[in-house]
Amino acid sequence: MDDNPIYEAMLANWGGRCPDYHKECVRCQAWEHYDGKKAALAGREWNFCPRCGKRTADLTTIHTCTPPQEKV
């Protein structure tokens, strides 16, 4: 069992996983989508800002850079 709000929302909205996977089942499709997103985010560098390239000192520090401003 995961301990995150997205997992909890999946359970609340879709219910638990079906005992057998069927590609036509929307519940199975929802859980498959969740698994794909979870796997994609598992390898992501959370201390790296894709916008400005800045790295934070550790994974517990959240970096927010200022979006580029248009020249007037």
Summary of the structure (lengths in Angstrom):
residues: 72
radius of gyration: 17.9
end to end distance: 51.4
largest distance: 58.7
contacts: 111
relative contact order: 0.10
helix: 38%
strand: 3%
